[in-house]
Amino acid sequence: MAMKKTERRPRAAAAAPGEAGESMSLDEIKELIELVAAKQFTEFELSRGDFRLRLQRGGAPRPAVAPAGAGVSADAVTEEQGPPPTEAPDEALHYITSPIVGTFFRAPSPTAEPFVTIGDEIEAGAKLCIIEAMKLMNEITSEVGGTVAKVFAENGQPVEYGQRLFGIKV
């Protein structure tokens, strides 16, 4: 009976907390951002000892945290997300946000006209859209009256809790 000889490779020693092996280089972070974007994740978090990296698409950006001396600042991570959206200073918009996670629909059915379009004058309580969550259709209404100035969500696309849906000029 012949026996095969298997080669054993030495294991790398685990880095102790606080050692340099726990942080990531800027190239590694950029590669991770590209992977998260390619896989269309909405949220990703990585922890290595004291080093913590959180990537999030949509919603309000949260700062990334890295220990001092790790060589990567929070600015390096948030630069990849692009600059925050800006509004014209004279434009006073009231934002209607999603109260739930679900799928955004601008009309009651695929063949129907949207509830509202940009430029429509609306009153408080006006129906703006539907968000489907767990097979339930939730009607979203305006808290204020005014003019529909912006529509942030796309029809048939998922929305997150707190995500901007409409901008109403009051």
Contacts in CASP RR format, 6 or more apart in sequence:
PFRMAT RR
TARGET T0000
AUTHOR 0000-0000-0000
METHOD contacts of the structure
MODEL  1
MAMKKTERRPRAAAAAPGEAGESMSLDEIKELIELVAAKQFTEFELSRGD
FRLRLQRGGAPRPAVAPAGAGVSADAVTEEQGPPPTEAPDEALHYITSPI
VGTFFRAPSPTAEPFVTIGDEIEAGAKLCIIEAMKLMNEITSEVGGTVAK
VFAENGQPVEYGQRLFGIKV
15 21 0 8 1.000
15 22 0 8 1.000
17 49 0 8 1.000
17 50 0 8 1.000
18 49 0 8 1.000
18 50 0 8 1.000
18 67 0 8 1.000
21 48 0 8 1.000
22 48 0 8 1.000
22 49 0 8 1.000
22 50 0 8 1.000
22 51 0 8 1.000
23 48 0 8 1.000
23 51 0 8 1.000
23 66 0 8 1.000
23 67 0 8 1.000
23 70 0 8 1.000
23 71 0 8 1.000
23 72 0 8 1.000
24 32 0 8 1.000
24 46 0 8 1.000
24 48 0 8 1.000
24 51 0 8 1.000
24 53 0 8 1.000
24 72 0 8 1.000
25 72 0 8 1.000
26 71 0 8 1.000
26 72 0 8 1.000
26 76 0 8 1.000
29 53 0 8 1.000
29 72 0 8 1.000
29 76 0 8 1.000
29 77 0 8 1.000
30 80 0 8 1.000
32 44 0 8 1.000
32 46 0 8 1.000
32 53 0 8 1.000
32 55 0 8 1.000
33 55 0 8 1.000
33 77 0 8 1.000
33 80 0 8 1.000
36 44 0 8 1.000
36 55 0 8 1.000
36 57 0 8 1.000
37 57 0 8 1.000
41 55 0 8 1.000
41 57 0 8 1.000
42 56 0 8 1.000
42 57 0 8 1.000
42 58 0 8 1.000
42 160 0 8 1.000
43 54 0 8 1.000
43 55 0 8 1.000
43 56 0 8 1.000
43 57 0 8 1.000
44 54 0 8 1.000
44 55 0 8 1.000
44 56 0 8 1.000
45 52 0 8 1.000
45 53 0 8 1.000
45 54 0 8 1.000
45 55 0 8 1.000
46 52 0 8 1.000
46 53 0 8 1.000
46 54 0 8 1.000
47 53 0 8 1.000
50 67 0 8 1.000
51 66 0 8 1.000
51 67 0 8 1.000
51 70 0 8 1.000
52 64 0 8 1.000
52 65 0 8 1.000
52 66 0 8 1.000
53 64 0 8 1.000
53 65 0 8 1.000
53 66 0 8 1.000
53 77 0 8 1.000
54 62 0 8 1.000
54 64 0 8 1.000
54 65 0 8 1.000
55 64 0 8 1.000
55 77 0 8 1.000
56 62 0 8 1.000
58 160 0 8 1.000
58 163 0 8 1.000
59 160 0 8 1.000
59 162 0 8 1.000
59 163 0 8 1.000
59 164 0 8 1.000
61 78 0 8 1.000
61 81 0 8 1.000
61 84 0 8 1.000
63 74 0 8 1.000
63 78 0 8 1.000
64 74 0 8 1.000
64 77 0 8 1.000
64 78 0 8 1.000
65 74 0 8 1.000
66 72 0 8 1.000
66 73 0 8 1.000
66 74 0 8 1.000
87 93 0 8 1.000
91 149 0 8 1.000
91 169 0 8 1.000
92 169 0 8 1.000
92 170 0 8 1.000
93 149 0 8 1.000
93 150 0 8 1.000
93 167 0 8 1.000
93 168 0 8 1.000
93 169 0 8 1.000
93 170 0 8 1.000
94 143 0 8 1.000
94 144 0 8 1.000
94 167 0 8 1.000
94 168 0 8 1.000
94 169 0 8 1.000
94 170 0 8 1.000
95 164 0 8 1.000
95 165 0 8 1.000
95 166 0 8 1.000
95 167 0 8 1.000
95 168 0 8 1.000
96 128 0 8 1.000
96 140 0 8 1.000
96 142 0 8 1.000
96 143 0 8 1.000
96 164 0 8 1.000
96 165 0 8 1.000
96 166 0 8 1.000
96 167 0 8 1.000
96 168 0 8 1.000
97 162 0 8 1.000
97 163 0 8 1.000
97 164 0 8 1.000
97 165 0 8 1.000
98 104 0 8 1.000
98 131 0 8 1.000
98 140 0 8 1.000
98 153 0 8 1.000
98 159 0 8 1.000
98 160 0 8 1.000
98 161 0 8 1.000
98 162 0 8 1.000
98 163 0 8 1.000
98 165 0 8 1.000
99 131 0 8 1.000
99 138 0 8 1.000
99 140 0 8 1.000
99 161 0 8 1.000
99 162 0 8 1.000
100 131 0 8 1.000
100 133 0 8 1.000
100 138 0 8 1.000
100 161 0 8 1.000
101 133 0 8 1.000
101 158 0 8 1.000
101 159 0 8 1.000
101 160 0 8 1.000
101 161 0 8 1.000
102 131 0 8 1.000
102 132 0 8 1.000
102 133 0 8 1.000
102 158 0 8 1.000
102 159 0 8 1.000
103 131 0 8 1.000
103 132 0 8 1.000
103 133 0 8 1.000
103 156 0 8 1.000
103 157 0 8 1.000
103 158 0 8 1.000
103 159 0 8 1.000
104 129 0 8 1.000
104 130 0 8 1.000
104 131 0 8 1.000
104 153 0 8 1.000
104 154 0 8 1.000
104 155 0 8 1.000
104 156 0 8 1.000
104 157 0 8 1.000
104 158 0 8 1.000
104 159 0 8 1.000
104 165 0 8 1.000
105 129 0 8 1.000
105 130 0 8 1.000
105 131 0 8 1.000
105 132 0 8 1.000
105 155 0 8 1.000
105 156 0 8 1.000
106 114 0 8 1.000
106 115 0 8 1.000
106 116 0 8 1.000
106 129 0 8 1.000
106 151 0 8 1.000
106 155 0 8 1.000
107 113 0 8 1.000
107 114 0 8 1.000
107 115 0 8 1.000
107 155 0 8 1.000
108 115 0 8 1.000
108 130 0 8 1.000
114 155 0 8 1.000
115 126 0 8 1.000
115 127 0 8 1.000
115 128 0 8 1.000
115 129 0 8 1.000
115 130 0 8 1.000
116 122 0 8 1.000
116 126 0 8 1.000
116 127 0 8 1.000
116 128 0 8 1.000
116 129 0 8 1.000
116 148 0 8 1.000
116 166 0 8 1.000
117 148 0 8 1.000
117 151 0 8 1.000
118 148 0 8 1.000
118 149 0 8 1.000
118 150 0 8 1.000
118 151 0 8 1.000
119 147 0 8 1.000
119 148 0 8 1.000
119 149 0 8 1.000
120 147 0 8 1.000
120 148 0 8 1.000
121 146 0 8 1.000
121 147 0 8 1.000
122 128 0 8 1.000
122 142 0 8 1.000
122 145 0 8 1.000
122 146 0 8 1.000
122 147 0 8 1.000
122 148 0 8 1.000
122 168 0 8 1.000
123 142 0 8 1.000
123 145 0 8 1.000
123 146 0 8 1.000
124 142 0 8 1.000
124 143 0 8 1.000
124 144 0 8 1.000
124 145 0 8 1.000
125 141 0 8 1.000
125 142 0 8 1.000
125 143 0 8 1.000
125 145 0 8 1.000
126 141 0 8 1.000
126 142 0 8 1.000
126 145 0 8 1.000
127 139 0 8 1.000
127 140 0 8 1.000
127 141 0 8 1.000
128 140 0 8 1.000
128 141 0 8 1.000
128 142 0 8 1.000
128 148 0 8 1.000
128 165 0 8 1.000
128 166 0 8 1.000
129 139 0 8 1.000
129 140 0 8 1.000
129 153 0 8 1.000
129 165 0 8 1.000
129 166 0 8 1.000
130 137 0 8 1.000
130 138 0 8 1.000
130 139 0 8 1.000
130 140 0 8 1.000
131 137 0 8 1.000
131 138 0 8 1.000
131 140 0 8 1.000
131 159 0 8 1.000
132 138 0 8 1.000
140 165 0 8 1.000
142 166 0 8 1.000
142 168 0 8 1.000
144 168 0 8 1.000
144 170 0 8 1.000
145 168 0 8 1.000
145 170 0 8 1.000
146 168 0 8 1.000
146 169 0 8 1.000
146 170 0 8 1.000
147 168 0 8 1.000
147 169 0 8 1.000
148 166 0 8 1.000
148 167 0 8 1.000
148 168 0 8 1.000
148 169 0 8 1.000
149 167 0 8 1.000
149 168 0 8 1.000
149 169 0 8 1.000
150 166 0 8 1.000
150 167 0 8 1.000
151 165 0 8 1.000
151 166 0 8 1.000
151 167 0 8 1.000
152 163 0 8 1.000
152 164 0 8 1.000
152 165 0 8 1.000
152 166 0 8 1.000
152 167 0 8 1.000
153 159 0 8 1.000
153 163 0 8 1.000
153 164 0 8 1.000
153 165 0 8 1.000
159 165 0 8 1.000
END
